[in-house]
Amino acid sequence: MTSPEPERPRVPPTETPPAEGSTSAGISHAEPRRAWGPVPLTLIMLVVALVAIGLLAMAVALMI
């Protein structure tokens, strides 16, 4: 029985390339922030609170 993928010819080992010399240098451009800032989080929490208050008000109005 043959394997579905034939064996590839082996590549002889060669010398590995030298490491980059400037990896310890700083970045050349500013990267954008990856976390949420305080203003967007505050606005989202405000919208969530308003929706929750509205739902509670509708539930109270239905009970009356």
PDB file of N, CA, C and O in Angstrom:
ATOM      1  N   MET A   1       0.852  -1.168   0.000  1.00  0.00           N
ATOM      2  CA  MET A   1       0.000   0.000   0.000  1.00  0.00           C
ATOM      3  C   MET A   1       0.902   1.236   0.000  1.00  0.00           C
ATOM      4  O   MET A   1       1.895   1.286   0.727  1.00  0.00           O
ATOM      5  N   THR A   2       0.563   2.203  -0.793  1.00  0.00           N
ATOM      6  CA  THR A   2       1.379   3.419  -0.874  1.00  0.00           C
ATOM      7  C   THR A   2       0.746   4.521  -0.048  1.00  0.00           C
ATOM      8  O   THR A   2      -0.469   4.563   0.142  1.00  0.00           O
ATOM      9  N   SER A   3       1.585   5.400   0.432  1.00  0.00           N
ATOM     10  CA  SER A   3       1.068   6.525   1.215  1.00  0.00           C
ATOM     11  C   SER A   3       0.486   7.565   0.257  1.00  0.00           C
ATOM     12  O   SER A   3       0.939   7.677  -0.882  1.00  0.00           O
ATOM     13  N   PRO A   4      -0.508   8.322   0.708  1.00  0.00           N
ATOM     14  CA  PRO A   4      -1.132   9.301  -0.185  1.00  0.00           C
ATOM     15  C   PRO A   4      -0.173  10.420  -0.596  1.00  0.00           C
ATOM     16  O   PRO A   4      -0.352  11.026  -1.653  1.00  0.00           O
ATOM     17  N   GLU A   5       0.824  10.693   0.212  1.00  0.00           N
ATOM     18  CA  GLU A   5       1.775  11.749  -0.118  1.00  0.00           C
ATOM     19  C   GLU A   5       3.170  11.133  -0.165  1.00  0.00           C
ATOM     20  O   GLU A   5       3.664  10.659   0.858  1.00  0.00           O
ATOM     21  N   PRO A   6       3.807  11.131  -1.320  1.00  0.00           N
ATOM     22  CA  PRO A   6       5.133  10.507  -1.394  1.00  0.00           C
ATOM     23  C   PRO A   6       6.150  11.299  -0.584  1.00  0.00           C
ATOM     24  O   PRO A   6       5.991  12.497  -0.353  1.00  0.00           O
ATOM     25  N   GLU A   7       7.198  10.598  -0.160  1.00  0.00           N
ATOM     26  CA  GLU A   7       8.229  11.264   0.635  1.00  0.00           C
ATOM     27  C   GLU A   7       8.964  12.279  -0.220  1.00  0.00           C
ATOM     28  O   GLU A   7       9.287  12.024  -1.380  1.00  0.00           O
ATOM     29  N   ARG A   8       9.216  13.411   0.363  1.00  0.00           N
ATOM     30  CA  ARG A   8       9.947  14.448  -0.349  1.00  0.00           C
ATOM     31  C   ARG A   8      11.442  14.176  -0.192  1.00  0.00           C
ATOM     32  O   ARG A   8      11.870  13.597   0.806  1.00  0.00           O
ATOM     33  N   PRO A   9      12.220  14.589  -1.164  1.00  0.00           N
ATOM     34  CA  PRO A   9      13.669  14.389  -1.005  1.00  0.00           C
ATOM     35  C   PRO A   9      14.194  15.231   0.146  1.00  0.00           C
ATOM     36  O   PRO A   9      13.751  16.358   0.362  1.00  0.00           O
ATOM     37  N   ARG A  10      15.128  14.678   0.869  1.00  0.00           N
ATOM     38  CA  ARG A  10      15.661  15.383   2.030  1.00  0.00           C
ATOM     39  C   ARG A  10      16.621  16.474   1.579  1.00  0.00           C
ATOM     40  O   ARG A  10      17.442  16.284   0.682  1.00  0.00           O
ATOM     41  N   VAL A  11      16.490  17.617   2.228  1.00  0.00           N
ATOM     42  CA  VAL A  11      17.358  18.747   1.923  1.00  0.00           C
ATOM     43  C   VAL A  11      18.548  18.683   2.862  1.00  0.00           C
ATOM     44  O   VAL A  11      18.362  18.525   4.068  1.00  0.00           O
ATOM     45  N   PRO A  12      19.762  18.802   2.350  1.00  0.00           N
ATOM     46  CA  PRO A  12      20.917  18.741   3.244  1.00  0.00           C
ATOM     47  C   PRO A  12      20.942  19.949   4.169  1.00  0.00           C
ATOM     48  O   PRO A  12      20.595  21.055   3.756  1.00  0.00           O
ATOM     49  N   PRO A  13      21.352  19.743   5.418  1.00  0.00           N
ATOM     50  CA  PRO A  13      21.381  20.875   6.350  1.00  0.00           C
ATOM     51  C   PRO A  13      22.445  21.879   5.934  1.00  0.00           C
ATOM     52  O   PRO A  13      23.544  21.510   5.519  1.00  0.00           O
ATOM     53  N   THR A  14      22.103  23.140   6.052  1.00  0.00           N
ATOM     54  CA  THR A  14      23.044  24.210   5.724  1.00  0.00           C
ATOM     55  C   THR A  14      23.194  25.116   6.927  1.00  0.00           C
ATOM     56  O   THR A  14      22.503  24.958   7.933  1.00  0.00           O
ATOM     57  N   GLU A  15      24.084  26.048   6.813  1.00  0.00           N
ATOM     58  CA  GLU A  15      24.313  26.974   7.913  1.00  0.00           C
ATOM     59  C   GLU A  15      23.103  27.892   8.057  1.00  0.00           C
ATOM     60  O   GLU A  15      22.569  28.384   7.063  1.00  0.00           O
ATOM     61  N   THR A  16      22.679  28.116   9.280  1.00  0.00           N
ATOM     62  CA  THR A  16      21.534  28.995   9.506  1.00  0.00           C
ATOM     63  C   THR A  16      21.958  30.447   9.325  1.00  0.00           C
ATOM     64  O   THR A  16      23.108  30.791   9.597  1.00  0.00           O
ATOM     65  N   PRO A  17      21.048  31.302   8.869  1.00  0.00           N
ATOM     66  CA  PRO A  17      21.412  32.703   8.660  1.00  0.00           C
ATOM     67  C   PRO A  17      21.665  33.402   9.991  1.00  0.00           C
ATOM     68  O   PRO A  17      21.096  33.010  11.010  1.00  0.00           O
ATOM     69  N   PRO A  18      22.508  34.427   9.997  1.00  0.00           N
ATOM     70  CA  PRO A  18      22.776  35.144  11.246  1.00  0.00           C
ATOM     71  C   PRO A  18      21.548  35.920  11.708  1.00  0.00           C
ATOM     72  O   PRO A  18      20.683  36.281  10.909  1.00  0.00           O
ATOM     73  N   ALA A  19      21.491  36.162  12.992  1.00  0.00           N
ATOM     74  CA  ALA A  19      20.361  36.914  13.544  1.00  0.00           C
ATOM     75  C   ALA A  19      20.464  38.372  13.118  1.00  0.00           C
ATOM     76  O   ALA A  19      21.543  38.866  12.791  1.00  0.00           O
ATOM     77  N   GLU A  20      19.320  39.051  13.129  1.00  0.00           N
ATOM     78  CA  GLU A  20      19.324  40.461  12.754  1.00  0.00           C
ATOM     79  C   GLU A  20      20.047  41.263  13.821  1.00  0.00           C
ATOM     80  O   GLU A  20      19.847  41.040  15.014  1.00  0.00           O
ATOM     81  N   GLY A  21      20.875  42.180  13.400  1.00  0.00           N
ATOM     82  CA  GLY A  21      21.655  42.965  14.341  1.00  0.00           C
ATOM     83  C   GLY A  21      20.889  44.108  14.963  1.00  0.00           C
ATOM     84  O   GLY A  21      21.279  44.598  16.023  1.00  0.00           O
ATOM     85  N   SER A  22      19.808  44.553  14.339  1.00  0.00           N
ATOM     86  CA  SER A  22      19.118  45.743  14.843  1.00  0.00           C
ATOM     87  C   SER A  22      17.794  45.413  15.523  1.00  0.00           C
ATOM     88  O   SER A  22      16.889  46.247  15.539  1.00  0.00           O
ATOM     89  N   THR A  23      17.665  44.225  16.079  1.00  0.00           N
ATOM     90  CA  THR A  23      16.393  43.880  16.713  1.00  0.00           C
ATOM     91  C   THR A  23      16.173  44.629  18.014  1.00  0.00           C
ATOM     92  O   THR A  23      15.037  44.741  18.476  1.00  0.00           O
ATOM     93  N   SER A  24      17.245  45.147  18.619  1.00  0.00           N
ATOM     94  CA  SER A  24      17.077  45.862  19.882  1.00  0.00           C
ATOM     95  C   SER A  24      16.729  47.329  19.670  1.00  0.00           C
ATOM     96  O   SER A  24      16.430  48.031  20.636  1.00  0.00           O
ATOM     97  N   ALA A  25      16.760  47.809  18.433  1.00  0.00           N
ATOM     98  CA  ALA A  25      16.434  49.209  18.156  1.00  0.00           C
ATOM     99  C   ALA A  25      14.932  49.424  18.308  1.00  0.00           C
ATOM    100  O   ALA A  25      14.149  48.484  18.174  1.00  0.00           O
ATOM    101  N   GLY A  26      14.538  50.653  18.585  1.00  0.00           N
ATOM    102  CA  GLY A  26      13.124  50.980  18.749  1.00  0.00           C
ATOM    103  C   GLY A  26      12.387  50.947  17.419  1.00  0.00           C
ATOM    104  O   GLY A  26      13.000  50.855  16.355  1.00  0.00           O
ATOM    105  N   ILE A  27      11.070  51.025  17.495  1.00  0.00           N
ATOM    106  CA  ILE A  27      10.275  51.014  16.276  1.00  0.00           C
ATOM    107  C   ILE A  27      10.353  52.379  15.606  1.00  0.00           C
ATOM    108  O   ILE A  27      10.555  53.391  16.277  1.00  0.00           O
ATOM    109  N   SER A  28      10.195  52.409  14.292  1.00  0.00           N
ATOM    110  CA  SER A  28      10.338  53.662  13.561  1.00  0.00           C
ATOM    111  C   SER A  28       9.017  54.398  13.393  1.00  0.00           C
ATOM    112  O   SER A  28       9.013  55.554  12.969  1.00  0.00           O
ATOM    113  N   HIS A  29       7.904  53.765  13.710  1.00  0.00           N
ATOM    114  CA  HIS A  29       6.602  54.418  13.581  1.00  0.00           C
ATOM    115  C   HIS A  29       5.757  54.089  14.811  1.00  0.00           C
ATOM    116  O   HIS A  29       5.936  53.054  15.453  1.00  0.00           O
ATOM    117  N   ALA A  30       4.854  54.978  15.111  1.00  0.00           N
ATOM    118  CA  ALA A  30       3.988  54.772  16.280  1.00  0.00           C
ATOM    119  C   ALA A  30       2.916  53.745  15.943  1.00  0.00           C
ATOM    120  O   ALA A  30       2.273  53.826  14.897  1.00  0.00           O
ATOM    121  N   GLU A  31       2.730  52.785  16.834  1.00  0.00           N
ATOM    122  CA  GLU A  31       1.686  51.785  16.637  1.00  0.00           C
ATOM    123  C   GLU A  31       0.417  52.242  17.334  1.00  0.00           C
ATOM    124  O   GLU A  31       0.488  52.867  18.392  1.00  0.00           O
ATOM    125  N   PRO A  32      -0.751  51.940  16.759  1.00  0.00           N
ATOM    126  CA  PRO A  32      -2.002  52.355  17.406  1.00  0.00           C
ATOM    127  C   PRO A  32      -2.228  51.588  18.704  1.00  0.00           C
ATOM    128  O   PRO A  32      -1.738  50.473  18.881  1.00  0.00           O
ATOM    129  N   ARG A  33      -2.985  52.216  19.610  1.00  0.00           N
ATOM    130  CA  ARG A  33      -3.295  51.547  20.876  1.00  0.00           C
ATOM    131  C   ARG A  33      -4.186  50.347  20.607  1.00  0.00           C
ATOM    132  O   ARG A  33      -5.006  50.362  19.689  1.00  0.00           O
ATOM    133  N   ARG A  34      -4.020  49.312  21.411  1.00  0.00           N
ATOM    134  CA  ARG A  34      -4.806  48.098  21.215  1.00  0.00           C
ATOM    135  C   ARG A  34      -5.926  47.957  22.238  1.00  0.00           C
ATOM    136  O   ARG A  34      -6.784  47.086  22.091  1.00  0.00           O
ATOM    137  N   ALA A  35      -5.935  48.780  23.253  1.00  0.00           N
ATOM    138  CA  ALA A  35      -6.949  48.665  24.298  1.00  0.00           C
ATOM    139  C   ALA A  35      -7.996  49.763  24.128  1.00  0.00           C
ATOM    140  O   ALA A  35      -7.774  50.757  23.436  1.00  0.00           O
ATOM    141  N   TRP A  36      -9.128  49.561  24.767  1.00  0.00           N
ATOM    142  CA  TRP A  36     -10.176  50.570  24.748  1.00  0.00           C
ATOM    143  C   TRP A  36      -9.742  51.734  25.620  1.00  0.00           C
ATOM    144  O   TRP A  36      -9.189  51.537  26.702  1.00  0.00           O
ATOM    145  N   GLY A  37      -9.989  52.936  25.150  1.00  0.00           N
ATOM    146  CA  GLY A  37      -9.701  54.124  25.948  1.00  0.00           C
ATOM    147  C   GLY A  37     -10.822  54.363  26.942  1.00  0.00           C
ATOM    148  O   GLY A  37     -11.858  53.703  26.857  1.00  0.00           O
ATOM    149  N   PRO A  38     -10.654  55.276  27.872  1.00  0.00           N
ATOM    150  CA  PRO A  38     -11.689  55.532  28.876  1.00  0.00           C
ATOM    151  C   PRO A  38     -12.947  56.171  28.290  1.00  0.00           C
ATOM    152  O   PRO A  38     -14.045  55.913  28.785  1.00  0.00           O
ATOM    153  N   VAL A  39     -12.818  56.993  27.254  1.00  0.00           N
ATOM    154  CA  VAL A  39     -13.998  57.677  26.694  1.00  0.00           C
ATOM    155  C   VAL A  39     -14.937  56.696  25.994  1.00  0.00           C
ATOM    156  O   VAL A  39     -16.133  56.726  26.284  1.00  0.00           O
ATOM    157  N   PRO A  40     -14.472  55.824  25.085  1.00  0.00           N
ATOM    158  CA  PRO A  40     -15.406  54.878  24.473  1.00  0.00           C
ATOM    159  C   PRO A  40     -16.059  53.948  25.488  1.00  0.00           C
ATOM    160  O   PRO A  40     -17.246  53.641  25.374  1.00  0.00           O
ATOM    161  N   LEU A  41     -15.295  53.497  26.481  1.00  0.00           N
ATOM    162  CA  LEU A  41     -15.888  52.623  27.499  1.00  0.00           C
ATOM    163  C   LEU A  41     -16.967  53.351  28.292  1.00  0.00           C
ATOM    164  O   LEU A  41     -18.005  52.769  28.605  1.00  0.00           O
ATOM    165  N   THR A  42     -16.729  54.616  28.617  1.00  0.00           N
ATOM    166  CA  THR A  42     -17.722  55.394  29.357  1.00  0.00           C
ATOM    167  C   THR A  42     -18.988  55.570  28.531  1.00  0.00           C
ATOM    168  O   THR A  42     -20.094  55.437  29.055  1.00  0.00           O
ATOM    169  N   LEU A  43     -18.837  55.866  27.247  1.00  0.00           N
ATOM    170  CA  LEU A  43     -20.016  56.037  26.388  1.00  0.00           C
ATOM    171  C   LEU A  43     -20.798  54.734  26.246  1.00  0.00           C
ATOM    172  O   LEU A  43     -22.029  54.744  26.274  1.00  0.00           O
ATOM    173  N   ILE A  44     -20.100  53.624  26.097  1.00  0.00           N
ATOM    174  CA  ILE A  44     -20.790  52.333  25.979  1.00  0.00           C
ATOM    175  C   ILE A  44     -21.529  52.008  27.269  1.00  0.00           C
ATOM    176  O   ILE A  44     -22.668  51.542  27.231  1.00  0.00           O
ATOM    177  N   MET A  45     -20.891  52.248  28.414  1.00  0.00           N
ATOM    178  CA  MET A  45     -21.552  51.971  29.692  1.00  0.00           C
ATOM    179  C   MET A  45     -22.760  52.880  29.888  1.00  0.00           C
ATOM    180  O   MET A  45     -23.765  52.457  30.460  1.00  0.00           O
ATOM    181  N   LEU A  46     -22.675  54.120  29.421  1.00  0.00           N
ATOM    182  CA  LEU A  46     -23.808  55.040  29.519  1.00  0.00           C
ATOM    183  C   LEU A  46     -24.983  54.545  28.676  1.00  0.00           C
ATOM    184  O   LEU A  46     -26.128  54.582  29.128  1.00  0.00           O
ATOM    185  N   VAL A  47     -24.710  54.089  27.469  1.00  0.00           N
ATOM    186  CA  VAL A  47     -25.776  53.558  26.606  1.00  0.00           C
ATOM    187  C   VAL A  47     -26.390  52.313  27.230  1.00  0.00           C
ATOM    188  O   VAL A  47     -27.611  52.153  27.207  1.00  0.00           O
ATOM    189  N   VAL A  48     -25.574  51.433  27.781  1.00  0.00           N
ATOM    190  CA  VAL A  48     -26.093  50.218  28.425  1.00  0.00           C
ATOM    191  C   VAL A  48     -26.970  50.582  29.615  1.00  0.00           C
ATOM    192  O   VAL A  48     -28.024  49.979  29.816  1.00  0.00           O
ATOM    193  N   ALA A  49     -26.542  51.564  30.406  1.00  0.00           N
ATOM    194  CA  ALA A  49     -27.339  51.989  31.563  1.00  0.00           C
ATOM    195  C   ALA A  49     -28.671  52.580  31.114  1.00  0.00           C
ATOM    196  O   ALA A  49     -29.702  52.306  31.728  1.00  0.00           O
ATOM    197  N   LEU A  50     -28.666  53.390  30.047  1.00  0.00           N
ATOM    198  CA  LEU A  50     -29.921  53.970  29.559  1.00  0.00           C
ATOM    199  C   LEU A  50     -30.872  52.893  29.042  1.00  0.00           C
ATOM    200  O   LEU A  50     -32.079  52.974  29.273  1.00  0.00           O
ATOM    201  N   VAL A  51     -30.349  51.900  28.356  1.00  0.00           N
ATOM    202  CA  VAL A  51     -31.196  50.800  27.870  1.00  0.00           C
ATOM    203  C   VAL A  51     -31.767  50.022  29.050  1.00  0.00           C
ATOM    204  O   VAL A  51     -32.945  49.664  29.036  1.00  0.00           O
ATOM    205  N   ALA A  52     -30.956  49.754  30.067  1.00  0.00           N
ATOM    206  CA  ALA A  52     -31.439  49.024  31.243  1.00  0.00           C
ATOM    207  C   ALA A  52     -32.519  49.819  31.965  1.00  0.00           C
ATOM    208  O   ALA A  52     -33.519  49.247  32.399  1.00  0.00           O
ATOM    209  N   ILE A  53     -32.330  51.131  32.099  1.00  0.00           N
ATOM    210  CA  ILE A  53     -33.349  51.970  32.749  1.00  0.00           C
ATOM    211  C   ILE A  53     -34.636  51.953  31.936  1.00  0.00           C
ATOM    212  O   ILE A  53     -35.727  51.883  32.502  1.00  0.00           O
ATOM    213  N   GLY A  54     -34.516  52.016  30.619  1.00  0.00           N
ATOM    214  CA  GLY A  54     -35.705  51.968  29.765  1.00  0.00           C
ATOM    215  C   GLY A  54     -36.449  50.649  29.887  1.00  0.00           C
ATOM    216  O   GLY A  54     -37.679  50.632  29.936  1.00  0.00           O
ATOM    217  N   LEU A  55     -35.716  49.545  29.937  1.00  0.00           N
ATOM    218  CA  LEU A  55     -36.371  48.241  30.083  1.00  0.00           C
ATOM    219  C   LEU A  55     -37.061  48.111  31.438  1.00  0.00           C
ATOM    220  O   LEU A  55     -38.164  47.573  31.528  1.00  0.00           O
ATOM    221  N   LEU A  56     -36.412  48.603  32.488  1.00  0.00           N
ATOM    222  CA  LEU A  56     -37.053  48.576  33.808  1.00  0.00           C
ATOM    223  C   LEU A  56     -38.304  49.449  33.825  1.00  0.00           C
ATOM    224  O   LEU A  56     -39.312  49.076  34.426  1.00  0.00           O
ATOM    225  N   ALA A  57     -38.246  50.594  33.178  1.00  0.00           N
ATOM    226  CA  ALA A  57     -39.419  51.475  33.128  1.00  0.00           C
ATOM    227  C   ALA A  57     -40.563  50.811  32.372  1.00  0.00           C
ATOM    228  O   ALA A  57     -41.721  50.939  32.769  1.00  0.00           O
ATOM    229  N   MET A  58     -40.256  50.107  31.293  1.00  0.00           N
ATOM    230  CA  MET A  58     -41.322  49.408  30.558  1.00  0.00           C
ATOM    231  C   MET A  58     -41.919  48.289  31.406  1.00  0.00           C
ATOM    232  O   MET A  58     -43.131  48.075  31.382  1.00  0.00           O
ATOM    233  N   ALA A  59     -41.078  47.571  32.158  1.00  0.00           N
ATOM    234  CA  ALA A  59     -41.590  46.497  33.009  1.00  0.00           C
ATOM    235  C   ALA A  59     -42.484  47.059  34.104  1.00  0.00           C
ATOM    236  O   ALA A  59     -43.519  46.472  34.421  1.00  0.00           O
ATOM    237  N   VAL A  60     -42.094  48.194  34.686  1.00  0.00           N
ATOM    238  CA  VAL A  60     -42.918  48.818  35.727  1.00  0.00           C
ATOM    239  C   VAL A  60     -44.221  49.324  35.128  1.00  0.00           C
ATOM    240  O   VAL A  60     -45.272  49.213  35.759  1.00  0.00           O
ATOM    241  N   ALA A  61     -44.170  49.875  33.923  1.00  0.00           N
ATOM    242  CA  ALA A  61     -45.382  50.389  33.282  1.00  0.00           C
ATOM    243  C   ALA A  61     -46.355  49.256  32.964  1.00  0.00           C
ATOM    244  O   ALA A  61     -47.567  49.460  33.020  1.00  0.00           O
ATOM    245  N   LEU A  62     -45.860  48.087  32.638  1.00  0.00           N
ATOM    246  CA  LEU A  62     -46.739  46.958  32.353  1.00  0.00           C
ATOM    247  C   LEU A  62     -47.397  46.423  33.615  1.00  0.00           C
ATOM    248  O   LEU A  62     -48.500  45.878  33.553  1.00  0.00           O
ATOM    249  N   MET A  63     -46.738  46.570  34.756  1.00  0.00           N
ATOM    250  CA  MET A  63     -47.289  46.058  36.007  1.00  0.00           C
ATOM    251  C   MET A  63     -48.387  46.971  36.544  1.00  0.00           C
ATOM    252  O   MET A  63     -49.248  46.523  37.301  1.00  0.00           O
ATOM    253  N   ILE A  64     -48.364  48.226  36.167  1.00  0.00           N
ATOM    254  CA  ILE A  64     -49.350  49.178  36.712  1.00  0.00           C
ATOM    255  C   ILE A  64     -50.650  49.070  35.961  1.00  0.00           C
ATOM    256  O   ILE A  64     -51.603  49.787  36.268  1.00  0.00           O
TER     257      ILE A  64
END
